[in-house]
Amino acid sequence: MIGRSKQKAVRSLKKEAVDAPFSIRVRVTPKSKREFVTTGKGGAFEVSVKEPAKDNRANVRVCQLIAEHLGVPRKNVIITKGSESRSKMILVYKR
């Protein structure tokens, strides 16, 4: 049997592991006829958005769709690489 202090430590570690941020690769198709999020080659997400790639509109919509798909708030989804490219790295915080 594990002592109470060790149980709390184990729970804390599990919570940190669940809440740890993670990165995902995304391939974006702007100006699409319909919007969707799927898993593509190599585990990367493929996202199609109706918004054009002007004035950052497509990037904002991609973040909104990824947030909805993963069930996290929009503010927890951040583009870290590729803001002007179709291939992007996105950092997601679970909390």
C-alpha positions in Angstrom: 0.0 0.0 0.0 1.2 3.5 -0.9 1.2 6.3 1.7 -1.0 9.3 1.3 1.8 11.7 0.4 3.0 9.3 -2.4 -0.6 9.0 -3.7 -0.8 12.8 -3.9 2.5 13.0 -5.7 1.3 10.3 -8.2 -1.9 12.2 -8.8 0.0 15.4 -9.3 2.3 13.8 -11.9 -0.6 12.3 -13.8 -2.4 15.7 -13.8 0.8 17.4 -15.1 1.2 14.8 -17.9 -2.4 15.2 -19.0 -2.2 19.0 -18.9 1.2 19.2 -20.6 1.2 21.1 -23.9 1.8 19.2 -27.1 2.6 20.1 -30.8 0.7 18.9 -33.8 1.6 19.2 -37.5 -1.1 20.7 -39.7 -1.5 20.9 -43.5 -4.0 23.7 -44.5 -6.1 24.2 -47.6 -7.5 27.7 -47.7 -10.5 28.8 -49.8 -12.1 25.4 -49.7 -15.7 24.8 -50.4 -16.3 23.1 -47.1 -14.5 23.1 -43.8 -13.2 19.9 -42.1 -10.4 18.5 -40.0 -9.0 15.0 -40.7 -5.9 13.0 -39.9 -3.6 12.8 -42.9 -0.3 11.2 -43.7 2.2 10.6 -40.9 -0.3 11.6 -38.2 -0.5 15.2 -39.3 -3.9 16.9 -39.4 -5.3 18.1 -42.7 -7.5 21.2 -42.3 -9.6 22.8 -45.0 -11.1 26.3 -44.4 -13.4 28.6 -46.4 -11.4 31.7 -45.4 -8.7 33.0 -47.8 -5.1 33.2 -46.8 -5.2 37.0 -46.6 -4.9 39.2 -43.5 -4.4 36.1 -41.3 -8.0 35.0 -41.7 -7.3 31.4 -42.6 -4.9 31.0 -39.7 -7.5 32.3 -37.2 -10.1 29.9 -38.6 -7.6 26.9 -38.5 -7.0 27.6 -34.8 -10.8 27.7 -34.2 -11.4 24.4 -36.0 -8.5 22.7 -34.2 -9.7 24.0 -30.8 -13.2 22.6 -31.6 -11.9 19.3 -32.8 -9.7 18.8 -29.7 -12.2 20.2 -27.3 -10.0 23.0 -25.9 -10.6 26.8 -25.7 -9.4 28.8 -28.8 -6.9 30.7 -26.7 -5.0 27.4 -26.0 -4.2 26.9 -29.7 -1.1 28.8 -31.0 0.7 28.6 -34.3 4.4 28.3 -33.6 5.8 27.7 -37.1 4.5 28.3 -40.6 2.2 31.2 -40.1 2.7 32.1 -43.8 2.9 28.5 -45.1 0.4 25.7 -45.7 2.4 23.4 -43.4 2.2 24.6 -39.8 3.2 23.5 -36.3 0.6 24.2 -33.7 1.0 24.2 -29.9 -2.0 23.0 -27.9 -2.5 23.5 -24.2 -5.1 21.3 -22.6 -6.0 23.8 -19.9 
